Amino acid sequence: MLARLVATRFLEIRQALRLTPQASRSFSTSLNHHIDTADNNPDLPWEFSAANKEKKYYLTIHPTTSNQQLFLC
């Protein structure tokens, strides 16, 4: 009888904790913070390479639904 009571209380606690929406997101904001460095910041000049220009061209002429299929080939 005591074991059944403990099991039901444990199940109720697990279900109550599962319903909190913040539990799965509590640590996500600290991982998405960009820190500028000398070689990685928005002020650096850059250009597309020849391979990236080709990919950009194919992305502009194909619909967005086929982009994933395009790069699998």
PLY file of the C-alpha trace (Angstrom):
ply
format ascii 1.0
element vertex 73
property float x
property float y
property float z
element edge 72
property int vertex1
property int vertex2
end_header
0.00 0.00 0.00
2.80 2.40 0.84
4.65 1.45 -2.34
1.57 2.22 -4.43
1.17 5.62 -2.73
4.82 6.47 -3.34
4.55 5.37 -6.98
1.46 7.49 -7.63
2.99 10.55 -5.94
6.19 10.08 -7.96
4.15 9.88 -11.16
2.23 13.04 -10.25
5.45 14.93 -9.56
6.96 13.79 -12.87
3.87 14.91 -14.77
3.83 18.28 -13.00
7.49 18.90 -13.83
6.95 17.87 -17.43
4.31 20.59 -17.90
6.63 23.50 -17.11
7.53 25.15 -20.44
10.64 26.86 -19.09
12.36 23.65 -18.02
13.53 22.80 -21.53
14.58 26.36 -22.39
16.25 27.50 -19.21
19.84 27.31 -20.49
19.40 28.10 -24.19
19.99 31.86 -24.12
23.56 31.66 -22.88
24.57 29.41 -25.78
23.45 31.79 -28.53
25.64 34.76 -27.70
28.27 35.76 -30.29
31.51 37.30 -29.09
33.43 39.39 -31.63
37.10 38.52 -32.06
39.85 39.99 -34.22
39.22 37.48 -37.02
35.45 37.04 -36.56
33.47 40.28 -36.44
30.92 42.03 -38.67
33.36 44.77 -39.76
35.69 42.46 -41.72
35.51 42.69 -45.52
34.73 39.46 -47.34
33.67 38.14 -50.70
32.04 34.96 -51.95
34.43 32.37 -53.34
33.84 30.99 -56.84
32.22 27.83 -55.42
29.94 29.86 -53.17
28.96 32.15 -56.05
27.88 29.07 -58.00
25.79 27.82 -55.07
24.25 31.27 -54.67
23.32 31.30 -58.36
21.59 27.91 -58.14
19.74 28.98 -54.99
18.32 32.03 -56.75
16.99 30.12 -59.77
15.47 27.15 -57.90
12.41 27.32 -55.63
13.05 27.12 -51.89
11.43 23.69 -51.58
14.04 22.10 -53.82
17.11 23.68 -52.18
17.73 20.68 -49.94
17.48 18.31 -52.89
19.77 20.56 -54.91
22.68 20.23 -52.49
22.23 16.49 -52.02
23.16 15.86 -55.65
0 1
1 2
2 3
3 4
4 5
5 6
6 7
7 8
8 9
9 10
10 11
11 12
12 13
13 14
14 15
15 16
16 17
17 18
18 19
19 20
20 21
21 22
22 23
23 24
24 25
25 26
26 27
27 28
28 29
29 30
30 31
31 32
32 33
33 34
34 35
35 36
36 37
37 38
38 39
39 40
40 41
41 42
42 43
43 44
44 45
45 46
46 47
47 48
48 49
49 50
50 51
51 52
52 53
53 54
54 55
55 56
56 57
57 58
58 59
59 60
60 61
61 62
62 63
63 64
64 65
65 66
66 67
67 68
68 69
69 70
70 71
71 72
